[in-house]
Amino acid sequence: MSDHVYKIVEIVGSSPDSIEGAISNAVAKAGKSLRELRWFEVVETRGHIEGGKVGHYQVKLKVAFTLE
């Protein structure tokens, strides 16, 4: 097994449906410009309230990718 070195960046994703949707949206978008994504960590969760109801969910993630 080879040794890995990772670079970590923070991103924020959102979804009108769920926290899981916000995570999936963020990872999918990051995967379009970052190669070799390996893991993520949710570091913050928040949302927007509209008319007394949840309008959308937002999550801050740390995502890591392998350096070449």
C-alpha positions in Angstrom: 0.0 0.0 0.0 1.4 3.4 -0.9 1.6 6.4 1.3 -0.9 9.2 0.6 -0.7 12.9 1.1 -3.9 14.9 1.1 -4.8 18.5 0.5 -7.9 19.7 2.4 -10.2 22.5 1.3 -13.4 23.9 2.7 -16.6 24.1 0.6 -20.2 24.9 1.4 -23.2 23.1 -0.2 -26.9 23.7 0.0 -30.1 22.0 -0.8 -33.8 22.8 -0.3 -34.5 19.2 0.6 -32.1 17.9 3.2 -28.7 18.0 4.8 -27.7 14.8 2.9 -28.7 16.6 -0.3 -26.5 19.6 0.6 -23.6 17.2 1.2 -24.2 15.4 -2.1 -24.5 18.7 -4.1 -21.2 20.0 -2.6 -19.3 16.8 -3.3 -20.6 16.4 -6.8 -19.7 20.0 -7.7 -16.3 19.8 -6.1 -15.7 16.6 -8.0 -16.0 18.5 -11.3 -12.9 20.5 -10.6 -10.9 18.5 -8.0 -9.5 15.1 -8.9 -9.0 12.2 -6.6 -11.5 13.3 -3.9 -11.1 10.8 -1.0 -13.2 11.9 2.0 -15.2 14.6 3.6 -16.0 15.9 7.0 -19.1 18.0 7.9 -17.8 20.9 10.1 -20.9 23.1 10.3 -24.6 22.8 9.6 -27.0 25.6 9.2 -30.1 26.7 7.3 -32.3 29.4 6.1 -35.8 30.0 7.4 -38.6 31.3 5.2 -42.1 32.0 6.4 -41.4 30.1 9.7 -40.3 27.0 7.8 -36.9 25.6 6.7 -36.2 27.2 3.3 -32.9 25.3 2.6 -30.1 23.4 4.4 -26.5 24.4 4.2 -23.4 22.5 5.3 -19.7 23.4 5.4 -17.5 20.5 4.5 -13.8 19.8 4.6 -13.0 17.7 1.5 -9.7 16.0 0.9 -8.0 14.9 -2.3 -4.9 13.0 -2.9 -1.9 15.0 -4.1 -0.2 13.6 -7.3 
